[in-house]
């Protein structure tokens, strides 16, 4: 087998360090084919050339990498990252220690290959892997078990079959088609609407940073505790918000033309609101602003934010503007407008890979907490500003997805390929300002504890639009909350789907394979 032994020893190291899978039969068959004695040099050379693409394909298969078309897109996105951020991701993935170990293995092979049978070690390791798999560290993907027929309700603790899960997924999407939320007729806008879209903030992140009890959320009138963004990246998450007046659709459909009733900002414009888009970044990465304008149906470009101070460098090396400055400048320019505005504000101050002045060498995971505290302080200051003006306004905190601050057994910290509950369960909150009596200090917000998504949020906004100042009455607001539609927990990212049924989660790969997944509990 010669130097091919290093290939299998390296894969065994990755397997036992939980960095990859090991498809035993395929690897063992390749090892046998490479070790089989051949007399003629030409045959050995031909075997080597034939084995190279097979070995690469098998390594790709073992490493849990996404499908090739998705990988090409991911590599194109990575090309826009700063070099320092790429190095940080490499450290998290243990790529640097693995590279050092591989170099050491090569030197060891060069020194000892004439004295030690590395092929024997490789075969012993492969046989051991079949008998002694690595221990499972915490939450992980496991094989499916007990089956039930499609349409049956699973008993507690039972596991649905792949066919039943496919049927449940199709039934869900079919049930979502035709669900819509409508706003009242034109000319009835009664308040400004400010949607604060925050990148990289979930309940799991709040728990990890011990900031779930921060006073900011307590200032809101309604807080959703089981809100599913159904997406793990900014583009799809914002498109789901901007399609929020219709039921949840598969991710791919978000990029196709939708019925007019499905575009949130077109519905708001028909109700008399003046749409506005504001970012604390340039909106160019991954054509973000263009997606909001075209696929999201906003039809407008971001307003100029150049008057705000630059206070951070983004993951792609571009400047980030102060949230407090951007929001304050916009509010000062628009608070005297005769009509009412519907503003979508997007901030990426919490995005993984951002760099804080004076802490350029620090990991973005380390700087997340001070960045979060500053963002919360800026949002608190903006709410104070709006309250002091007395202008009727509804402020909505609507995070896009979580930051994935800690790794699990499947993906490293900061990566969000799998749409797990820890990433898609976010703290959505609604505050009514200047619409009548202010919520008394110390009064807790109304909690929405049912599984919810964008349809529930737009239904709540539409209900407040209809009630106007009457919505500030606690009883009226409770009535709106009780009537909100629920949405089964299904999240998606590039063909990977997470479906929750009762207390169990199931993960479907882009190839259509289902596995039982140990996911985060309810908050």
C-alpha positions in Angstrom: 0.0 0.0 0.0 3.0 2.3 0.6 2.2 6.0 1.2 -1.5 5.3 0.8 -1.4 4.1 4.4 -1.1 7.8 5.5 -4.5 8.4 3.8 -6.3 5.8 5.9 -4.4 6.7 9.1 -5.3 10.4 8.7 -9.0 9.4 8.1 -8.9 7.3 11.2 -7.6 10.2 13.2 -10.4 12.5 11.9 -12.9 9.8 12.7 -11.9 9.2 16.3 -11.6 13.0 16.9 -15.3 13.3 15.7 -14.2 15.5 12.8 -15.6 13.2 10.1 -17.5 10.0 9.4 -15.9 6.8 8.2 -17.9 4.8 5.7 -16.2 1.5 6.7 -17.1 -0.8 3.8 -16.0 1.7 1.1 -12.8 2.6 2.9 -11.9 -1.1 3.6 -12.6 -2.0 -0.1 -10.3 0.8 -1.3 -7.6 -0.3 1.1 -7.8 -3.9 -0.1 -7.6 -2.8 -3.7 -4.5 -0.6 -3.0 -2.8 -3.3 -1.0 -3.5 -6.1 -3.5 -0.1 -7.2 -5.0 0.4 -6.5 -8.7 3.5 -7.7 -10.6 3.6 -5.2 -13.4 4.7 -1.6 -12.8 2.3 -0.3 -15.5 -0.7 -1.9 -13.7 0.5 -0.4 -10.3 0.7 3.0 -11.9 -2.7 2.7 -13.5 -4.2 1.6 -10.2 -2.6 4.7 -8.5 -4.1 7.1 -11.1 -7.5 5.4 -10.8 -7.4 5.4 -7.0 -6.7 9.2 -6.7 -10.2 10.4 -7.8 -11.9 7.6 -5.9 -9.9 8.5 -2.7 -10.9 12.2 -3.1 -14.5 11.3 -3.6 -14.5 9.0 -0.6 -12.8 11.7 1.5 -15.5 14.2 0.4 -18.2 11.7 1.4 -16.7 11.0 4.8 -16.1 14.7 5.7 -19.9 15.6 5.9 -19.4 18.3 3.3 -22.4 19.8 1.5 -23.5 18.8 -2.0 -21.0 20.0 -4.6 -23.2 22.8 -6.1 -23.7 24.1 -2.5 -20.0 23.8 -1.8 -19.2 25.9 -4.9 -21.5 28.6 -3.6 -20.0 28.4 -0.1 -16.4 28.7 -1.5 -17.5 31.8 -3.5 -18.9 33.3 -0.2 -15.7 32.4 1.7 -13.7 34.3 -0.9 -15.2 37.5 0.3 -14.1 36.9 4.0 -11.1 38.7 5.5 -8.0 36.5 5.7 -8.0 36.9 9.5 -11.6 35.6 9.7 -10.7 32.6 7.5 -7.8 31.8 9.9 -10.1 32.1 12.9 -12.5 29.6 11.3 -9.6 27.3 10.5 -8.6 27.3 14.2 -12.1 26.5 15.3 -12.3 23.6 12.9 -9.0 22.3 14.2 -7.6 22.4 10.7 -4.3 23.9 11.9 -3.6 21.1 14.5 -4.7 18.5 12.0 -2.3 19.9 9.3 0.5 19.8 11.9 -0.4 16.2 12.8 -0.4 15.3 9.1 3.0 16.8 8.5 4.3 14.9 11.6 2.8 11.7 10.2 4.6 12.3 6.8 7.9 12.8 8.5 7.3 9.7 10.7 6.5 7.7 7.6 9.7 8.9 5.8 11.8 7.9 8.7 10.3 4.5 9.6 8.6 3.1 6.5 11.4 0.7 5.9 11.2 -0.6 9.5 7.5 -0.4 10.3 4.6 -1.8 8.3 2.3 1.2 8.0 -0.1 -0.8 5.9 -0.6 -3.2 8.7 -1.4 -0.3 11.1 -3.9 1.1 8.6 -5.7 -2.3 8.3 -5.7 -2.8 12.1 -7.1 0.7 12.5 -9.9 0.0 9.9 -10.8 -3.3 11.6 -10.8 -1.5 15.0 -13.1 1.2 13.7 -15.7 -1.4 12.7 -15.6 -2.9 16.2 -15.0 0.1 18.4 -16.7 3.3 17.0 -15.8 6.5 18.8 -17.9 7.6 21.8 -20.7 10.1 21.0 -20.0 13.5 22.6 -23.3 15.1 23.5 -26.0 16.1 20.9 -25.6 14.1 17.7 -27.3 12.6 14.8 -28.4 9.0 15.2 -30.2 6.5 13.0 -33.9 6.3 12.8 -35.8 3.5 14.5 -39.4 2.5 15.1 -41.6 3.2 12.1 -45.3 4.3 11.9 -47.5 4.7 8.9 -47.9 8.1 7.2 -50.7 10.0 8.8 -50.5 8.2 12.1 -49.8 10.3 15.2 -46.6 9.0 16.8 -46.7 7.8 20.4 -44.4 9.6 22.8 -40.8 8.5 22.3 -41.5 6.9 18.9 -39.6 7.7 15.8 -41.2 8.3 12.4 -40.2 6.5 9.3 -38.5 8.4 6.4 -41.7 7.9 4.3 -43.8 9.4 7.1 -41.5 12.3 7.5 -41.5 13.0 3.8 -45.3 12.9 3.9 -45.4 15.2 6.9 -43.1 17.7 5.2 -45.3 17.8 2.0 -48.4 18.1 4.1 -47.0 21.0 6.0 -46.1 23.0 2.8 -49.4 22.2 1.3 -51.2 23.5 4.4 -49.2 26.7 4.3 -50.2 27.6 0.8 -53.2 29.9 0.8 -52.6 31.2 4.3 -52.3 35.0 4.1 -52.5 38.1 6.3 -54.0 41.3 4.9 -53.7 44.9 6.1 -56.6 47.4 6.3 -57.4 49.6 3.3 -55.2 52.4 2.0 -55.0 55.6 4.0 -55.4 54.0 7.4 -51.8 54.0 8.6 -51.8 55.2 12.2 -48.2 54.8 13.4 -44.7 54.3 12.2 -43.4 50.7 12.0 -39.8 50.0 12.7 -38.5 46.5 12.1 -35.1 46.0 13.8 -33.6 43.1 11.9 -30.6 41.8 14.0 -28.1 39.3 12.6 -26.8 36.5 14.9 -29.0 36.6 18.0 -31.0 33.6 19.3 -32.3 32.4 22.7 -29.4 29.9 22.7 -26.9 32.8 22.3 -28.6 34.7 25.2 -28.3 31.7 27.4 -24.7 31.1 26.4 -23.8 34.7 27.2 -26.0 34.8 30.4 -28.0 37.7 28.9 -31.5 36.3 28.7 -32.6 38.5 31.6 -31.3 41.7 30.0 -33.7 44.5 30.7 -34.2 45.2 27.0 -36.7 42.4 26.3 -38.7 43.3 29.4 -39.4 46.8 27.9 -41.4 45.2 25.1 -45.2 44.5 25.2 -45.2 41.2 23.5 -42.3 38.6 23.4 -42.3 35.4 21.3 -40.5 32.6 23.0 -40.8 29.9 20.3 -40.3 32.0 17.1 -38.8 30.0 14.3 -37.0 32.0 11.6 -36.9 28.8 9.5 -33.5 30.0 8.1 -29.8 30.0 9.2 -28.4 32.7 7.0 -29.3 36.4 6.5 -30.6 36.4 2.9 -33.2 33.6 3.3 -34.2 34.9 6.8 -34.9 38.4 5.5 -36.8 37.0 2.5 -38.9 35.0 4.8 -39.7 38.2 6.8 -40.5 40.1 3.6 -42.8 37.2 2.5 -44.3 37.0 5.9 -47.9 37.8 4.9 -48.1 34.3 3.4 -47.6 30.9 4.9 -44.1 29.3 5.1 -42.8 28.2 1.8 -39.7 26.1 0.8 -36.5 28.1 0.7 -36.1 27.8 -3.1 -39.5 29.4 -3.7 -38.4 32.6 -1.9 -36.2 33.5 -4.9 -39.1 33.1 -7.5 -41.9 35.5 -8.1 -44.7 35.2 -5.5 -48.3 36.3 -5.4 -48.7 40.0 -4.6 -50.3 39.2 -1.3 -47.1 37.5 -0.1 -45.0 40.7 -0.1 -45.1 42.4 3.3 -43.9 45.8 2.3 -46.2 46.0 -0.7 -49.1 45.3 1.7 -47.8 48.0 4.0 -47.5 50.4 1.1 -51.1 49.7 0.1 -52.2 50.5 3.7 -50.6 53.9 3.4 -47.0 53.4 4.8 -43.9 54.8 3.1 -41.3 52.0 2.9 -37.7 52.7 3.9 -34.6 50.5 4.1 -31.6 51.2 6.3 -28.5 49.2 7.0 -25.4 49.7 9.2 -23.3 48.1 6.4 -23.0 48.5 2.6 -25.3 45.7 1.7 -23.1 44.4 -1.1 -21.9 41.0 0.4 -23.9 38.2 -1.3 -26.0 40.9 -3.1 -27.9 41.4 0.1 -29.5 44.8 -0.6 -30.4 43.6 -4.2 -32.1 40.5 -2.8 -34.3 42.7 -0.5 -35.1 45.1 -3.4 -35.9 42.4 -6.0 -36.8 39.0 -4.4 -38.1 40.6 -1.2 -40.4 43.0 -3.1 -39.2 46.2 -1.3 -38.4 47.9 -4.6 -36.1 50.4 -3.0 -32.4 50.8 -2.3 -30.9 51.4 1.2 -30.8 55.0 2.5 -27.4 56.7 2.9 -25.8 55.9 6.2 -22.5 57.7 5.6 -23.2 60.3 8.3 -22.9 57.7 11.0 -19.5 56.8 12.6 -17.6 53.7 11.7 -17.1 51.7 14.9 -16.2 48.3 13.7 -14.8 46.3 10.7 -17.1 43.6 9.2 -16.2 40.0 8.5 -15.5 40.9 4.9 -13.3 43.9 5.7 -15.9 46.6 5.0 -16.8 49.3 7.6 -19.7 49.0 10.0 -21.6 52.0 11.2 -22.7 52.7 14.7 -26.2 51.4 15.3 -27.0 54.3 17.6 -25.8 56.9 15.0 -27.6 55.3 12.0 -30.9 55.0 13.8 -30.7 58.4 15.4 -29.9 60.2 12.1 -32.8 58.4 10.4 -35.3 59.2 13.2 -34.3 62.8 13.3 -34.8 63.1 9.6 -38.2 61.4 9.5 -40.0 61.9 12.8 -41.7 65.1 11.4 -43.0 63.3 8.3 -46.7 63.9 7.8 -47.2 60.3 6.6 -46.2 57.2 8.4 -43.0 55.1 7.6 -42.4 51.4 7.6 -38.7 51.0 8.2 -36.7 47.8 7.8 -33.4 48.3 9.6 -30.7 45.6 9.4 -27.6 45.4 11.6 -24.8 43.0 11.3 -22.9 44.2 14.4 -23.1 40.7 16.0 -22.0 38.9 12.8 -19.3 36.3 13.3 -15.9 37.5 12.2 -16.4 41.2 12.9 -13.4 43.0 14.4 -13.5 45.6 17.2 -10.9 48.4 17.2 -8.3 47.7 19.8 -9.2 44.0 19.8 -8.3 43.1 16.3 -6.5 40.0 17.4 -9.3 38.7 19.6 -11.6 36.0 18.3 -15.1 37.3 17.3 -16.5 34.7 19.7 -14.7 36.5 22.6 -15.9 39.9 21.5 -19.5 38.8 21.0 -20.6 39.7 24.5 -19.3 43.3 24.5 -20.7 43.7 21.0 -24.1 42.4 22.2 -24.1 44.7 25.2 -23.4 47.7 23.0 -26.1 46.7 20.6 -28.6 46.4 23.4 -27.6 49.8 24.8 -28.0 51.3 21.3 -31.5 49.8 20.9 -32.5 50.9 24.4 -31.3 54.4 23.5 -33.4 54.3 20.3 -36.5 53.3 22.2 -35.9 56.1 24.6 -35.6 58.5 21.7 -38.9 57.4 20.1 -40.7 57.5 23.5 -39.5 61.0 24.1 -40.8 62.2 20.7 -44.3 60.9 21.5 -44.8 59.9 17.9 -47.0 56.8 17.5 -44.6 53.9 16.7 -44.5 50.1 16.8 -41.0 48.8 17.2 -40.3 45.2 16.4 -37.1 43.3 17.3 -36.8 40.5 14.8 -33.4 38.6 14.7 -32.5 36.7 11.5 -30.9 33.7 13.1 -28.5 32.8 15.9 -24.8 33.1 16.0 -24.1 29.4 16.9 -21.7 30.5 19.6 -20.8 27.0 20.6 -20.0 24.0 18.6 -21.8 20.7 18.7 -20.8 17.2 17.5 -21.7 18.1 13.9 -20.6 21.6 13.2 -18.0 24.1 14.5 -18.9 27.3 16.3 -20.1 30.1 14.0 -21.2 27.8 11.2 -24.9 27.4 10.5 -25.3 24.8 7.8 -27.8 22.7 9.9 -31.0 24.6 10.7 -31.1 23.5 14.4 -33.4 25.0 17.0 -30.5 26.6 18.7 -29.9 28.7 15.6 -33.5 29.4 14.4 -35.3 30.0 17.7 -34.9 33.8 18.2 -36.3 36.4 20.6 -38.9 38.4 18.6 -40.5 41.2 20.5 -43.1 44.0 19.8 -43.3 47.4 21.6 -46.1 49.9 21.2 -45.1 53.5 21.7 -47.4 56.6 21.7 -50.5 54.5 21.1 -52.2 55.3 24.4 -51.2 54.3 27.9 -47.6 53.2 28.3 -47.0 49.8 29.8 -46.5 50.3 33.5 -42.9 49.9 34.7 -42.4 46.4 36.0 -45.3 44.9 34.1 -44.1 41.8 32.3 -44.6 41.5 28.6 -47.2 39.2 27.1 -45.5 35.9 26.2 -46.3 33.9 23.1 -45.4 30.4 24.0 -46.8 28.6 21.0 -44.6 27.6 18.0 -44.8 30.7 15.8 -43.2 32.2 12.7 -43.6 35.2 10.4 -47.3 34.7 9.7 -48.0 35.2 13.5 -45.8 38.4 13.5 -47.5 40.0 10.5 -50.9 39.0 11.9 -50.1 40.8 15.1 -48.9 43.9 13.2 -52.0 43.8 11.1 -54.2 43.6 14.2 -52.4 46.5 15.8 -52.9 48.5 12.6 -56.7 47.8 12.8 -57.0 48.7 16.5 -54.8 51.8 16.5 -54.5 53.3 19.9 -56.9 50.7 21.3 -54.1 48.1 20.9 -52.4 49.6 24.0 -55.2 48.2 26.1 -53.8 45.1 27.8 -57.0 43.2 27.2 -57.2 44.0 23.6 -53.6 43.1 23.1 -54.1 39.8 24.9 -57.0 39.1 22.5 -54.7 39.7 19.5 -52.1 37.4 21.0 -54.5 34.6 21.7 -55.7 34.7 18.1 -52.3 34.4 16.5 -51.7 31.5 14.1 -49.3 28.8 15.1 -46.8 27.2 12.7 -45.3 23.8 13.0 -41.5 23.9 13.6 -39.8 23.3 10.2 -36.5 25.0 9.3 -34.4 24.8 6.2 -31.0 25.7 4.7 -30.1 24.8 1.2 -32.0 21.5 1.1 -31.2 20.5 4.7 -34.5 20.4 6.7 -35.2 20.1 10.4 -38.7 19.0 11.3 -40.0 18.9 14.9 -42.8 16.6 15.8 -43.8 16.8 19.5 -40.5 16.8 21.4 -38.5 15.1 18.8 -36.5 16.6 15.9 -35.7 15.0 12.5 -33.0 16.1 10.1 -33.2 15.6 6.3 -30.1 15.9 4.2 -30.1 17.4 0.7 -30.0 13.8 -0.6 -33.3 13.0 1.1 -32.0 10.9 4.0 -33.7 11.4 7.4 -32.1 11.0 10.8 -33.2 11.5 14.3 -31.6 14.7 15.7 -31.1 15.6 19.4 -32.0 19.3 19.3 -32.2 22.1 21.8 -35.1 22.0 24.2 -37.8 24.7 24.4 -36.7 27.9 26.2 
